[in-house]
Amino acid sequence: MERSLAEQTRSHLRLADLANRKPTTFDLVPDTKQRARIAEELGILGIKKLRFTGEIAPTGKQDWTLTAHLGATVSQSCVVTLDPVTTRIDEDVTRNYTADYVEMSGTEIEMPEDDTIEPLPETIDLAVVMSEALALALPAFPRAEGASVGQVVHTEPGKEPMTDDDAKPFAGLGALRDALQKKDPEDGS
């Protein structure tokens, strides 16, 4: 018979204890306190709903594949107004745990083509996988509806403010043209 995480009442799965011919299903639904702790760890205002459901199945003789769905409703601060912004997240999550994982080393490391591959652990903490997947799925710059930055003015004390238009690559050419026209007002070019 298939064991589910709900039956185990914990989020840690020791791979040696799982059936090696059938998938083990899980359904992780953190309570209010757990959601508040996760929100604090992620630096967001709150998590209204959070569910992580899926299965972990053996692949080959030693490897395991976790496939899951993450569903969450989160609240973050708008990057412009700091007002709360609510976002619905629905993400599919895949992790391939392999015994043949080779850790890259050196000063320059290329990103692997398959970013789902991870080293084979003794125990998988589903709460950690869920929190990591949620962190990756959060909007980087949440904005309240209609919020815009407007024009940003940069200056040092006692100097002329630099506008966004001045920071454009060809902004200096306009000033050069104006200076040349002042030197030779008869030249119409």
BELKAUR-V387120 format. One record per residue. N is the residue number from 1. RES is the residue in one small letter. SS is DSSP state (a for helix, b for strand, c for the rest). PHI is phi in whole degrees, -180 to 180 (999 if undefined). Layout:
BEGIN
n->N res->RES ss->SS phi->PHI
n->N res->RES ss->SS phi->PHI
END
This chain:
BEGIN
n->1 res->m ss->c phi->999
n->2 res->e ss->c phi->-71
n->3 res->r ss->c phi->-94
n->4 res->s ss->b phi->-108
n->5 res->l ss->a phi->-64
n->6 res->a ss->a phi->-59
n->7 res->e ss->a phi->-70
n->8 res->q ss->a phi->-80
n->9 res->t ss->c phi->54
n->10 res->r ss->c phi->-155
n->11 res->s ss->c phi->-101
n->12 res->h ss->b phi->-92
n->13 res->l ss->b phi->-113
n->14 res->r ss->b phi->-85
n->15 res->l ss->a phi->-59
n->16 res->a ss->a phi->-65
n->17 res->d ss->a phi->-90
n->18 res->l ss->c phi->-87
n->19 res->a ss->c phi->-64
n->20 res->n ss->c phi->-94
n->21 res->r ss->c phi->-124
n->22 res->k ss->c phi->-131
n->23 res->p ss->c phi->-70
n->24 res->t ss->b phi->-109
n->25 res->t ss->b phi->-90
n->26 res->f ss->b phi->-147
n->27 res->d ss->b phi->-146
n->28 res->l ss->b phi->-101
n->29 res->v ss->c phi->-129
n->30 res->p ss->c phi->-64
n->31 res->d ss->c phi->-81
n->32 res->t ss->a phi->-58
n->33 res->k ss->a phi->-65
n->34 res->q ss->a phi->-66
n->35 res->r ss->a phi->-64
n->36 res->a ss->a phi->-64
n->37 res->r ss->a phi->-66
n->38 res->i ss->a phi->-64
n->39 res->a ss->a phi->-60
n->40 res->e ss->a phi->-64
n->41 res->e ss->a phi->-62
n->42 res->l ss->a phi->-86
n->43 res->g ss->c phi->72
n->44 res->i ss->c phi->-117
n->45 res->l ss->c phi->-69
n->46 res->g ss->b phi->-178
n->47 res->i ss->b phi->-129
n->48 res->k ss->b phi->-80
n->49 res->k ss->b phi->-135
n->50 res->l ss->b phi->-156
n->51 res->r ss->b phi->-145
n->52 res->f ss->b phi->-131
n->53 res->t ss->b phi->-123
n->54 res->g ss->b phi->169
n->55 res->e ss->b phi->-150
n->56 res->i ss->b phi->-122
n->57 res->a ss->b phi->-129
n->58 res->p ss->b phi->-70
n->59 res->t ss->b phi->-133
n->60 res->g ss->c phi->74
n->61 res->k ss->c phi->-81
n->62 res->q ss->c phi->-126
n->63 res->d ss->b phi->-87
n->64 res->w ss->b phi->-138
n->65 res->t ss->b phi->-125
n->66 res->l ss->b phi->-104
n->67 res->t ss->b phi->-124
n->68 res->a ss->b phi->-153
n->69 res->h ss->b phi->-125
n->70 res->l ss->b phi->-106
n->71 res->g ss->b phi->-123
n->72 res->a ss->b phi->-153
n->73 res->t ss->b phi->-122
n->74 res->v ss->b phi->-120
n->75 res->s ss->b phi->-124
n->76 res->q ss->b phi->-128
n->77 res->s ss->b phi->-82
n->78 res->c ss->c phi->-63
n->79 res->v ss->c phi->-72
n->80 res->v ss->c phi->-101
n->81 res->t ss->c phi->-103
n->82 res->l ss->c phi->68
n->83 res->d ss->c phi->-70
n->84 res->p ss->b phi->-66
n->85 res->v ss->b phi->-123
n->86 res->t ss->b phi->-97
n->87 res->t ss->b phi->-131
n->88 res->r ss->b phi->-97
n->89 res->i ss->b phi->-118
n->90 res->d ss->b phi->-134
n->91 res->e ss->b phi->-131
n->92 res->d ss->b phi->-89
n->93 res->v ss->b phi->-124
n->94 res->t ss->b phi->-133
n->95 res->r ss->b phi->-133
n->96 res->n ss->b phi->-109
n->97 res->y ss->b phi->-94
n->98 res->t ss->b phi->-126
n->99 res->a ss->c phi->-73
n->100 res->d ss->c phi->-92
n->101 res->y ss->c phi->-64
n->102 res->v ss->c phi->-113
n->103 res->e ss->c phi->-75
n->104 res->m ss->c phi->-76
n->105 res->s ss->c phi->-140
n->106 res->g ss->c phi->119
n->107 res->t ss->c phi->-83
n->108 res->e ss->c phi->-117
n->109 res->i ss->c phi->-124
n->110 res->e ss->c phi->-81
n->111 res->m ss->c phi->-71
n->112 res->p ss->c phi->-68
n->113 res->e ss->c phi->-64
n->114 res->d ss->c phi->-103
n->115 res->d ss->c phi->-87
n->116 res->t ss->c phi->-94
n->117 res->i ss->b phi->-82
n->118 res->e ss->b phi->-137
n->119 res->p ss->b phi->-66
n->120 res->l ss->c phi->-75
n->121 res->p ss->c phi->-91
n->122 res->e ss->c phi->-76
n->123 res->t ss->b phi->-133
n->124 res->i ss->b phi->-107
n->125 res->d ss->b phi->-95
n->126 res->l ss->a phi->-62
n->127 res->a ss->a phi->-65
n->128 res->v ss->a phi->-69
n->129 res->v ss->a phi->-62
n->130 res->m ss->a phi->-63
n->131 res->s ss->a phi->-64
n->132 res->e ss->a phi->-64
n->133 res->a ss->a phi->-63
n->134 res->l ss->a phi->-66
n->135 res->a ss->a phi->-59
n->136 res->l ss->a phi->-71
n->137 res->a ss->a phi->-89
n->138 res->l ss->c phi->-63
n->139 res->p ss->c phi->-62
n->140 res->a ss->c phi->-72
n->141 res->f ss->c phi->-133
n->142 res->p ss->c phi->-67
n->143 res->r ss->c phi->-130
n->144 res->a ss->c phi->-69
n->145 res->e ss->c phi->-60
n->146 res->g ss->c phi->83
n->147 res->a ss->c phi->-79
n->148 res->s ss->c phi->-140
n->149 res->v ss->c phi->-76
n->150 res->g ss->c phi->78
n->151 res->q ss->c phi->-94
n->152 res->v ss->c phi->-99
n->153 res->v ss->c phi->-111
n->154 res->h ss->b phi->-114
n->155 res->t ss->c phi->-162
n->156 res->e ss->c phi->-103
n->157 res->p ss->c phi->-58
n->158 res->g ss->c phi->84
n->159 res->k ss->c phi->-118
n->160 res->e ss->c phi->-67
n->161 res->p ss->c phi->-63
n->162 res->m ss->b phi->-97
n->163 res->t ss->c phi->-93
n->164 res->d ss->c phi->-61
n->165 res->d ss->c phi->-64
n->166 res->d ss->c phi->-66
n->167 res->a ss->c phi->-82
n->168 res->k ss->c phi->-71
n->169 res->p ss->c phi->-56
n->170 res->f ss->c phi->-105
n->171 res->a ss->a phi->-62
n->172 res->g ss->a phi->-68
n->173 res->l ss->a phi->-66
n->174 res->g ss->a phi->-64
n->175 res->a ss->a phi->-66
n->176 res->l ss->a phi->-65
n->177 res->r ss->a phi->-60
n->178 res->d ss->a phi->-63
n->179 res->a ss->a phi->-66
n->180 res->l ss->a phi->-68
n->181 res->q ss->a phi->-69
n->182 res->k ss->a phi->-68
n->183 res->k ss->a phi->-68
n->184 res->d ss->c phi->-127
n->185 res->p ss->c phi->-67
n->186 res->e ss->c phi->-77
n->187 res->d ss->c phi->-76
n->188 res->g ss->c phi->-83
n->189 res->s ss->c phi->-90
END
